[in-house]
Amino acid sequence: MNRKSIWCFILILLIIGSGLMLCSKSQKVHSRLFTNFEKQINSLRDPLEKQIAANELIRKCRMGNYPIFENDSTVVLLYQGNDSNIVINGDMTYWADFIPMEKIPDTDLFYKRFILEPDARLEYGISITKEGFSFPDPLNPYKVLNGFGPFSELAMPDYQRHPLFKPFEYGKKSDLGRVIRHGHESETLGYSHDVFIYLPPNYSKDQSYPTLYLQDGQDYIEFCHVPVVLDALIKYGKIEPIIVVFIQPPNRFKPDMPNRATEYGLNDDYIKYVCDELVPFVDETYSTIRSAEKRMVAGDSYGGLISVAIGFRRPDVFGIAYGQSGYYSCFKDQIIREIEDSGRKNVRFWVDVGTYERSVGSNFLPKDETDFLEAARRLKNVLEAKNYDLVYKEYHEGHTWGNWRRHLIDAVEYYFGT
């Protein structure tokens, strides 16, 4: 290979590497596909012609023209089927209500037009009647997995997709092949946990690494794709190499106790387990930096609550605490009141939340504790009043893994960036 060819090859690698780290907006295509269809359907009288027009619209949608963005903030969703009472449930309804889709007369086509923030990213499902089981939108190829199955993803034109999730944009789950499993017994709790360890590429015992501890560990691996994401961020020099500890609560997806609720509901014994049993085990087994300022604890929802509590109650162990959509209203704002009534501690906080988290867990949480957005704002106000080192973010998203996987990257790059 001559010198010119070598430089061309290097340039291509640089372009690919830098391009991987760029965020790309959804295609900004303002479509008149549905408005033209409405004009057409209103001019027709023959039911057969109307059905033919509806079929043609669906055909065009299946060619990549869906969802239909009429402008930056207006989107049309469709459903075709010989059913009645078709409804939508999702972030746009706070998962607490169902919005009926309107049927085009003399056709089997249903539609619903939404006006949303231009950078919103929402998840939703379609149901046949309000009592029906929600399923992904058959026309929308974009899906995000969670413990209940896949939901469709609606990314508005100004939402920035991260290219690292491209392999998963149609609903693929990550496996456990990139982590090391430990069964770790707890004397404090009286039972064991599955703990998964991520080691950075080219891990060496001759080097010491910062550590990130994540609640709901297996979910962060499978739905948040953390090992895949970190491999890329480290490879392209976006963050320093780190070790990640994924803590899996017992009885995953089961109502049996103990479970994530019994552990994450401000359980002092669980905090003691993490700080006084698990951290020493990890420090003794792997080459970590044994310093609170180089340890970060994070989690989502209930896990966000306990992560903030761990950072606040044990700043001697964790110097960074990250709550993703945390359940801070738990026990009538207990953690918020604790922070307000105490002196400032040496811990940094990152708190983020979706603006569509106004009715989380409405079918099982106390009614006055379901507004996670307002609870996060109350926590923010208290942390700012105490002059904590705080990063606070709100996104036009819901209480979903699609939200948490994307913005975990922001926090990791902020605290462990090169």
Buried (B, 14 or more C-beta within 10 A) or exposed (E): EEEEEEEEEEEEEEEEEEEBBEEEBBEEEEBEBBEEBBEBBEEBEEEEBBBEBBBEBBEBBEEEBBBBBBEBBBBBBBBBEEBEBBBBBBBBBBBEBBBEBEBBEBBBBBBBBBEBBBBBBBBBBBBBEEEBEBBBBBBBBBBBBBEEEBBBBBBBBBBEBBBBBEEBBEBBEBEBEBBEEBEBEBEBBEEEBBBBBBBBEEEEEEEBBBBBBBBBBBBBBBBBBBBBBBBBBBBBEBBBBBBBBBBBBBEBEEEEEBBBBBBBBBBEBBBBBBBBBBBEBBBEEBBBBBEBBBBBBBBBBBBBBBBBBBBBBBBEBBBBBBBBBBBBBBBEBBBBEBBBEEEEBEBBBBBBBBBBBBBBBBEEBEEEBBBBBBBBBBBBEBBEEBEBEBBBBBBBBBBBBBBBBBBBBBBBBBBBEE
